[in-house]
Amino acid sequence: MTPVYEAANSTDAYLVKNLLEQAGVPSYIRGEYLQGGLGDLPAGGLIHVCVADSQAEHAREIVLDWEQSSSRDGDDFANEASETPVAPPASPSRRSAIVALLIGAVAGAFLTWATLRGPPTENGVDYNGDGIVDERAIFSGDVLKRVEFDRNRDGKADAVSHFDRNGAVSQGQNDDDFDGRMESAFEYLHGQWLTQTSDIDGDGSPDYQSEAISGVIYSEEWLDPAGHVLKRARYDDGRIVTSDLDSNRDGRLDTRRFHDSIGEIEKTEPLKLAK
C-alpha cells in the first residue's frame, strides 16, 4: 500500500477516503488509532490514507484536484464575503417568516428526537419452530438499534449487531465457540466491515486482529500474550499474497511466504531482521 494523503485527524482522513472510493479507488487509513493515545496533541504525520501501489498515481491526482478545488472555493468565499453589502434590517413580515421557519425546524428536530428516543420494542423470529427465538430485533421508536442471534439454539444470544441511526450496521460481537463470552468484536464503516479483534483465550489481550478496505480483507495478525506478532498476512483484492512468520517465537518475524492465486505457498525466504 502507498500513502497518498497525510491527514490532520481521523475526520480529515475519512473525508479523503470517501472521496477516493467515490472515484472507484479503494483506500485504507493507516495510523487512525494512534490518535487516541495522543490526547489533545496534534496527530500530524501519523494518519495517512493509503491505496494499492497500482492506483497510487491516479489517487494522488484525485487528492490534488480536491485540494486545489477546496482552495479556490475558500478564496471565492472570502472575496464574496468582503464584497457583499450588509443586508438592511428585516421587515416585520420577513421576521414573521423567519420565526415560522425556526419554529418548524424546532418541531422537526423534536419529532426526530422522539422517533429516535421512543420506547424500546422487540420483534423475534423462531425459524425452526422449536419455541426458542433465533433472531431478535430491538427498536427504539421506529429505529433499529440492535439484532441478537442465537445460532446454536440454546436460548442465549451469541452474535450481536448494532446499527446507527441510518440503519447501517456499525458494530458487532460474536461468541463463535458458544461459551457465553463474546470473544470477537467488529467495527463497520457505512455498513461495510472495517476491523475485527478477537481475544480467544480470554486473557484481556487480543490474539487475532484483521483489517479490511470497503469490506474486503486487507491484513491479518496473530499475536502472543505479550503482544508480539506471530504471523502477519497481507491480501490484495481479498487474495492472500504474503504471510510473515516468527518461526522461533522470539518476538521477531523472520520468514516470508509467498502465495499463489489459490493461497498455496509457492516460495519461502528469510526476512532481513532490523538491527
Secondary structure, 3 states (H helix, E strand, C coil): CEEEEEECCHHHHHHHHHHHHHCCCCEEEECHHHHHHHCCCCCCCCEEEEECHHHHHHHHHHHHHHHHHHHHHHHHHHHHHHHCCCCCCCCHHHHHHHHHHHHHHHHHHHHHHHHHCCCEEEEEECCCCCCCCCEEEEEECCEEEEEEECCCCCCCCCEEEEECCCCCEEEEEECCCCCCCCCEEEEEECCEEEEEEECCCCCCCCCEEEEEECCEEEEEEEECCCCCEEEEEEEECCEEEEEEECCCCCCCCCEEEEECCCCCEEEEEECCCCC
